[in-house]
Amino acid sequence: MPDVRTSPSSPVRPSAGLVTDPASDPVAPPSAAELLDFARRTAADAELVASLPLDPEGRTWLRLDGPGGSEAWLIGWPPGTGTGWHDHGGSHGAFVSAAGELNEQSLTARLPTEGWKTLELADGVDRERRLPAGQGRAFGPHHVHEVINPSDTEHAVSVHAYYPPLPLMRRYSRTGQTLRLEQVERPEEWG
């Protein structure tokens, strides 16, 4: 998880009853809808949400055990912070606001995964969602978005889950309708 900060003494404590042991469940991997259900149930765990240390300047996070071998995170967002444009390297996923509000800007167009550096986006591909506490969304493996805490004064907290666990993230910059691939990050770089 790039561009995040966490206290070295931060407890990583998944919610009671929300941990799934992939070895004991030989069924199909979790769907985006199942990840959304997990994120909703986890976001409703007030004790877990309150356990996340919040930093006034940078995002904080706790890794959680997601269902069926998925990757899951509890993330704190200081006022005005965001992710920048990115994708999830082919993973599908879901996220839910647990406290505060997040705004999501996303693209409805499916982007090629290889062989390009700059794309001109067509008109009408932008979507915006306001996600107050308790609201979230699931997304497919080709989802490109940015997430922002629009508040000038309040932290937001959210729960995110991805399957398969993030193999990489592509970071983009955007000027008007021009989207530019800036960086490909891999988990070992997120230390």
C-alpha positions as CSV (number, residue, x, y, z in Angstrom):
1,M,0.0,0.0,0.0
2,P,2.0,3.0,-1.2
3,D,1.8,6.5,0.3
4,V,0.6,5.5,3.6
5,R,1.9,5.8,7.2
6,T,1.3,3.7,10.2
7,S,2.6,3.7,13.7
8,P,5.0,0.8,14.3
9,S,3.0,0.0,17.5
10,S,-0.4,-0.1,15.6
11,P,-2.3,-3.2,16.6
12,V,-3.5,-5.4,13.7
13,R,-6.7,-6.9,15.0
14,P,-9.3,-8.2,12.6
15,S,-12.9,-8.1,13.7
16,A,-14.2,-11.1,15.6
17,G,-16.1,-13.4,13.3
18,L,-14.8,-11.7,10.1
19,V,-11.6,-13.7,9.6
20,T,-11.8,-16.5,7.0
21,D,-9.2,-19.2,6.9
22,P,-8.7,-19.9,3.2
23,A,-7.3,-23.4,4.0
24,S,-10.6,-24.4,5.6
25,D,-12.7,-23.2,2.7
26,P,-11.9,-24.9,-0.6
27,V,-14.7,-23.2,-2.5
28,A,-14.4,-20.6,-5.3
29,P,-12.5,-17.3,-4.5
30,P,-14.6,-14.4,-3.2
31,S,-16.6,-12.4,-5.7
32,A,-16.7,-8.6,-5.7
33,A,-20.2,-8.8,-4.1
34,E,-18.8,-11.0,-1.3
35,L,-15.9,-8.6,-0.8
36,L,-18.4,-5.8,-0.5
37,D,-20.4,-7.7,2.1
38,F,-17.1,-8.3,4.1
39,A,-16.2,-4.6,3.8
40,R,-19.7,-3.6,5.0
41,R,-19.6,-5.9,8.0
42,T,-16.1,-4.8,8.9
43,A,-16.9,-1.1,8.6
44,A,-19.8,-1.6,11.0
45,D,-17.4,-2.9,13.7
46,A,-17.1,0.4,15.7
47,E,-14.3,-1.1,18.0
48,L,-12.1,-2.0,15.1
49,V,-12.7,1.3,13.3
50,A,-11.8,3.2,16.5
51,S,-8.6,1.2,17.0
52,L,-7.0,2.7,13.8
53,P,-4.4,5.3,14.7
54,L,-5.1,8.5,12.8
55,D,-2.3,10.8,11.6
56,P,-3.1,14.5,10.8
57,E,-0.9,14.4,7.7
58,G,-0.8,11.0,6.1
59,R,-3.0,8.0,5.6
60,T,-2.7,5.2,8.1
61,W,-3.7,1.6,7.7
62,L,-4.1,-1.8,9.3
63,R,-3.9,-5.0,7.3
64,L,-6.9,-7.4,7.9
65,D,-7.6,-11.0,7.1
66,G,-10.1,-10.9,4.2
67,P,-12.4,-13.7,3.1
68,G,-11.1,-16.6,0.9
69,G,-7.5,-15.4,0.8
70,S,-8.3,-11.8,-0.2
71,E,-6.3,-8.8,0.9
72,A,-8.1,-6.4,3.1
73,W,-7.2,-3.0,4.7
74,L,-8.7,-0.5,7.2
75,I,-7.5,2.9,6.0
76,G,-7.6,6.3,7.7
77,W,-7.8,9.4,5.5
78,P,-6.8,12.8,6.9
79,P,-8.9,15.8,5.6
80,G,-8.2,16.5,2.0
81,T,-6.1,13.4,1.2
82,G,-6.6,11.1,-1.7
83,T,-5.1,8.2,-3.7
84,G,-4.5,9.8,-7.1
85,W,-5.6,7.9,-10.2
86,H,-4.8,4.2,-10.0
87,D,-5.9,0.6,-10.8
88,H,-5.6,-2.6,-8.9
89,G,-3.5,-4.7,-11.3
90,G,-6.3,-6.9,-12.4
91,S,-7.8,-7.6,-9.0
92,H,-11.5,-7.1,-8.3
93,G,-12.5,-5.6,-5.0
94,A,-14.8,-3.4,-2.9
95,F,-14.6,-0.6,-0.4
96,V,-16.9,0.9,2.2
97,S,-16.7,4.2,4.2
98,A,-16.7,3.4,7.9
99,A,-16.5,6.9,9.2
100,G,-16.6,10.3,7.5
101,E,-17.2,10.5,3.7
102,L,-15.2,9.6,0.6
103,N,-15.6,10.7,-2.9
104,E,-14.7,8.4,-5.8
105,Q,-13.9,9.6,-9.3
106,S,-13.8,6.6,-11.8
107,L,-13.7,5.8,-15.5
108,T,-16.3,3.7,-17.2
109,A,-13.9,2.9,-20.0
110,R,-11.9,-0.3,-19.9
111,L,-8.2,0.6,-20.5
112,P,-5.7,-1.6,-22.2
113,T,-3.3,-3.1,-19.6
114,E,-0.1,-3.1,-21.7
115,G,1.5,-1.2,-24.5
116,W,0.5,2.4,-23.9
117,K,1.8,5.5,-22.0
118,T,-0.8,8.1,-22.8
119,L,-4.5,7.8,-23.7
120,E,-7.0,10.4,-24.7
121,L,-10.3,9.6,-22.9
122,A,-13.6,10.0,-24.7
123,D,-16.3,12.4,-23.3
124,G,-18.7,10.8,-20.9
125,V,-16.4,8.2,-19.3
126,D,-16.2,10.0,-15.9
127,R,-18.3,8.9,-12.9
128,E,-18.4,10.4,-9.5
129,R,-19.8,8.8,-6.3
130,R,-20.3,10.3,-2.9
131,L,-19.8,7.6,-0.2
132,P,-20.9,8.6,3.3
133,A,-20.3,6.3,6.2
134,G,-21.9,2.9,5.6
135,Q,-21.9,3.3,1.8
136,G,-19.5,1.5,-0.6
137,R,-19.1,-0.2,-3.9
138,A,-17.7,-3.2,-5.6
139,F,-15.7,-3.1,-8.8
140,G,-14.2,-5.4,-11.4
141,P,-10.6,-6.1,-12.4
142,H,-10.3,-3.2,-14.9
143,H,-11.4,-0.4,-12.5
144,V,-9.5,2.9,-12.7
145,H,-10.3,5.5,-10.0
146,E,-9.2,7.9,-7.4
147,V,-10.6,8.2,-3.9
148,I,-10.6,11.4,-1.9
149,N,-11.6,12.6,1.6
150,P,-13.4,15.8,0.6
151,S,-13.6,17.2,4.2
152,D,-11.5,20.1,5.3
153,T,-11.7,19.1,8.9
154,E,-12.7,15.5,9.5
155,H,-10.9,12.2,9.1
156,A,-12.5,9.4,7.1
157,V,-12.0,5.7,7.6
158,S,-12.7,3.0,5.1
159,V,-12.4,-0.8,4.6
160,H,-11.0,-2.2,1.3
161,A,-10.8,-5.8,0.1
162,Y,-9.2,-7.2,-3.1
163,Y,-9.0,-10.6,-4.8
164,P,-6.6,-11.8,-5.8
165,P,-4.3,-9.9,-3.4
166,L,-2.9,-6.9,-5.3
167,P,-0.2,-8.1,-7.7
168,L,0.6,-4.5,-8.6
169,M,-0.9,-1.0,-8.9
170,R,-0.6,1.2,-11.9
171,R,-0.5,5.0,-11.0
172,Y,-1.7,7.6,-13.5
173,S,-1.7,11.3,-13.9
174,R,-4.6,13.1,-15.5
175,T,-4.9,16.4,-17.3
176,G,-8.3,17.1,-18.8
177,Q,-9.1,14.1,-21.0
178,T,-5.4,12.9,-21.1
179,L,-4.5,9.9,-18.9
180,R,-0.8,9.1,-18.5
181,L,0.7,6.0,-17.0
182,E,3.3,7.2,-14.5
183,Q,4.4,4.2,-12.5
184,V,3.8,0.5,-11.9
185,E,4.2,-0.4,-8.2
186,R,4.6,-3.9,-6.8
187,P,3.9,-5.1,-3.3
188,E,7.5,-5.5,-2.4
189,E,8.0,-1.8,-2.9
190,W,5.2,-0.9,-0.4
191,G,7.2,-2.1,2.7
